[in-house]
Amino acid sequence: MPYTKLEELRRLLRSFGSCVTAYSGGVDSAFLALVAHQELGARALAVIADSPSLPRSELAEAVELATRFGFALRVVTTREFDNPAYLANPQNRCYFCKHSLFEELAPLAQREGFAVLAYGENASDLGDHRPGARAAAEFQVRAPLRDTGMTKAEIRTLSALLGLPTADKPQLACLSSRIPYGEEVTREKLAMIESAEACLRAQGFVDVRVRHHEIRGGALARLEIGTAELPRILTEGRQALVAQRLREIGYSQVTLDLLGYRRGSANETPLPTRTLPAHVTQHAPLPA
């Protein structure tokens, strides 16, 4: 079944004639960028958005991957941090991020003669909380993986077939997703989160999230570790070492979430009924 869908994807991409792919270096966009390159050659371009919400290590890996597989890559700077609606961190924050991305990519595609703008939404994303999909629809961005019915599991299988190292890469949402809705996104918070997660990965942990919470007198780091990895952080004094390193980064308190890392945990806490200050202008209404 995945192989049939791969041929459908190849046919669809060829029908585009030319294509710009919104690329992050993650599982979905890396797979889409490579297949687009294989089918369209010089008529395919991958574009990655550089912003404070993208870890430096992820940017470097994404660039290296494009170089290794030979597909054309452009790095652009997006301006979501100029938008007060994004910084206010509402539940639909991802809408403003994707809107800023497509504001850069749509003119680029038109200016350079690319017929289609595409991104990596897949069939497994349907029904999930994904405000960015609304921004994609507004800019008429195509989702070839979704349109050919490819699931995340099938994309991983086919990525392995194509030799992509992202086949078993953990999912990695942007750094802003570590901040609870309604708490302001700042460059300083993102730098702390990035350093804290880098510290955990240096200790050998793979599935990690450092959830940043503002508390009286400082900031609290709530660590989500993959459930299979949880026992390791409680052995050999590792928890004391991690706590000390995170305090050096600037966290006054460090806690461990005993449920471990799970997708969508940011949506577990009841959301405030209003998450944007009254003076902030929105591009889109907040979800009911």
C-alpha positions in Angstrom: 0.0 0.0 0.0 2.7 2.6 0.8 4.5 1.9 -2.4 1.3 2.5 -4.4 0.9 5.8 -2.6 4.5 6.8 -3.4 3.7 6.3 -7.1 0.6 8.5 -6.7 2.7 11.1 -5.0 5.2 11.1 -7.8 2.5 11.5 -10.4 0.9 14.3 -8.5 4.2 16.2 -8.1 5.0 15.8 -11.8 1.6 17.3 -12.6 2.6 20.4 -10.7 5.3 21.2 -13.2 7.3 23.0 -10.5 7.1 23.3 -6.8 8.3 25.2 -3.7 8.2 23.0 -0.6 8.0 24.5 2.9 10.8 22.5 4.5 11.8 22.1 8.2 14.1 19.0 8.1 11.4 16.9 9.8 10.0 13.6 8.8 7.3 14.9 6.5 8.9 17.9 4.8 12.2 16.1 4.2 10.4 13.2 2.5 8.3 15.6 0.4 11.3 17.7 -0.5 13.3 14.7 -1.7 10.5 13.2 -3.8 9.8 16.6 -5.3 13.5 16.9 -6.2 13.5 13.4 -7.7 10.5 14.1 -9.9 11.1 17.8 -10.8 14.8 18.4 -10.5 15.7 22.0 -10.9 12.0 22.9 -10.9 11.8 22.0 -7.2 13.0 24.2 -4.4 12.9 23.6 -0.7 12.7 26.6 1.6 13.3 26.6 5.4 12.2 29.4 7.7 14.8 30.6 10.2 13.5 32.2 13.3 14.1 32.1 17.1 11.6 29.2 17.4 13.9 26.9 15.4 16.8 25.3 17.3 20.2 26.0 15.8 20.9 22.3 15.7 17.7 21.6 13.7 18.6 24.3 11.2 22.1 22.8 10.7 20.8 19.3 10.3 18.2 20.4 7.8 20.8 22.2 5.7 23.1 19.2 5.9 20.3 16.8 4.8 19.6 18.9 1.7 23.3 19.0 0.8 23.6 15.2 1.3 20.6 14.4 -0.9 21.3 17.2 -3.5 18.0 19.1 -3.4 18.0 22.9 -3.8 17.5 24.7 -0.5 16.8 28.3 0.4 16.9 29.8 3.9 14.5 32.7 4.5 13.9 34.8 7.7 10.3 35.0 8.8 8.9 37.8 10.9 6.4 36.2 13.3 8.2 37.9 16.2 7.1 41.2 14.8 3.4 40.2 15.2 2.0 40.9 18.7 -0.7 38.2 18.1 2.0 35.5 17.8 3.9 36.7 20.9 0.6 36.7 22.9 0.6 32.9 22.4 -3.1 32.2 21.8 -4.3 28.7 21.2 -4.0 29.3 17.4 -0.5 30.6 17.7 0.5 28.2 14.9 -1.8 30.1 12.5 0.3 33.2 12.9 3.5 31.3 12.5 2.4 29.6 9.3 0.8 32.8 8.0 4.2 34.5 8.4 5.9 31.6 6.6 3.6 31.6 3.6 3.8 35.4 3.4 7.4 34.9 2.6 7.0 31.8 0.4 4.1 32.8 -1.8 5.7 35.9 -3.3 9.0 33.9 -3.7 7.2 31.2 -5.7 5.4 33.7 -7.9 8.5 35.8 -8.4 10.6 32.8 -9.5 8.0 31.1 -11.6 7.1 28.1 -9.4 3.6 26.9 -10.0 2.8 25.3 -6.7 3.5 26.0 -3.0 3.4 22.8 -0.9 3.8 21.7 2.7 4.1 18.5 4.7 0.6 18.0 6.2 -0.2 14.3 6.0 -3.3 12.1 6.4 -2.5 11.4 10.1 -2.8 15.1 10.8 -6.5 15.2 9.8 -8.7 15.9 12.9 -5.7 17.1 14.9 -5.5 20.6 16.4 -3.6 22.3 13.5 -4.3 26.0 13.2 -1.5 26.3 10.6 -3.7 24.4 8.1 -6.0 27.4 8.0 -3.1 29.7 7.0 -2.2 27.1 4.3 -5.7 27.2 2.9 -5.7 31.0 2.8 -2.5 30.9 0.6 -3.8 27.9 -1.4 -0.8 25.8 -0.3 -1.1 22.2 -1.5 -0.6 19.2 0.8 0.5 16.3 -1.5 1.1 13.8 1.3 -2.4 14.4 2.6 -3.9 14.3 -0.8 -2.4 10.9 -1.6 -3.6 9.6 1.8 -0.1 9.0 3.2 0.0 8.5 7.0 2.9 9.3 9.2 3.8 5.6 9.6 3.8 5.2 5.8 6.0 8.2 5.4 8.5 6.8 7.8 8.5 3.5 6.0 9.0 5.1 2.6 11.7 7.5 4.0 13.6 4.4 5.2 13.3 3.0 1.7 14.7 6.2 0.2 17.6 6.2 2.7 16.4 9.3 4.6 17.8 9.5 8.1 14.6 11.2 9.2 12.7 7.9 8.9 13.0 7.3 12.7 13.4 11.0 13.7 11.3 12.0 16.7 8.7 14.6 16.1 9.9 18.0 17.1 7.5 20.9 17.2 8.8 24.5 17.3 10.3 25.8 20.6 7.3 28.1 21.1 5.1 25.1 21.7 6.9 24.5 25.0 5.3 27.7 26.5 1.7 27.3 27.8 -1.0 29.1 25.8 -1.6 32.6 27.1 2.0 33.1 28.4 4.0 35.4 26.3 6.6 34.0 23.8 10.0 35.7 24.1 13.4 35.2 22.6 14.8 34.8 26.1 12.4 31.9 27.0 13.1 30.1 23.7 16.9 30.4 24.3 16.4 28.8 27.7 14.3 26.0 26.3 16.7 25.3 23.5 19.7 25.1 25.9 17.8 22.9 28.4 16.7 20.4 25.7 20.2 20.4 24.3 21.5 19.5 27.8 19.1 16.6 28.0 20.0 15.3 24.6 23.7 15.5 25.5 22.8 13.1 28.3 21.5 10.7 25.7 17.7 11.3 25.9 15.9 11.2 22.6 12.2 12.1 23.2 12.4 15.2 25.3 10.4 18.4 25.9 11.2 21.1 28.4 7.9 22.9 29.2 8.6 26.4 30.4 6.3 27.8 33.1 6.6 31.3 34.6 6.3 31.1 38.4 6.6 33.5 41.3 10.3 34.5 41.5 11.5 32.8 38.3 10.8 30.0 35.8 10.0 26.3 36.2 11.2 23.6 33.8 8.8 20.7 33.5 10.6 17.8 31.9 8.8 15.4 29.6 10.9 12.4 28.8 9.9 9.4 26.6 8.3 6.8 28.8 10.9 4.2 27.9 13.6 6.6 28.9 12.1 7.8 32.3 14.0 5.2 34.4 17.4 6.5 33.2 16.9 10.0 34.5 16.3 8.6 38.0 19.5 6.6 38.1 23.2 7.2 38.8 22.5 10.7 40.1 21.6 11.9 36.7 18.5 13.8 38.0 20.7 15.9 40.2 23.1 16.7 37.3 20.3 17.7 35.0 18.7 19.9 37.7 22.0 21.6 38.3 22.6 22.2 34.6 19.1 23.7 34.1 19.5 25.9 37.1 22.7 27.3 35.5 20.6 28.0 32.3 18.2 30.1 34.5 15.5 27.8 35.8 14.8 28.3 39.5 12.9 25.0 39.7 13.1 21.7 37.7 10.4 19.1 37.8 9.8 15.7 36.1 6.4 14.9 34.5 5.8 11.3 35.6 3.5 10.7 32.6 6.5 11.2 30.3 6.5 12.8 26.8 3.2 12.5 24.9 2.0 14.4 21.9 -0.4 17.2 22.5 0.2 17.6 26.3 0.0 21.4 25.8 -3.7 20.9 25.2 -4.4 19.0 28.4 -4.7 22.1 30.6 -8.0 24.0 30.3 -7.4 27.0 28.1 -8.2 30.6 29.1 -11.3 31.9 27.4 -9.4 34.9 26.1 -5.7 34.6 25.3 -5.0 37.8 23.4 -4.8 41.3 25.0 -7.6 43.6 23.9 -5.2 45.9 22.0 -3.9 43.0 19.8 -5.3 42.7 16.3 -5.8 39.2 15.0 -5.5 37.8 11.5 -8.1 35.2 12.5 -10.6 34.6 15.2 -9.7 32.4 18.1 -11.3 28.9 18.2 -14.5 28.8 20.2 
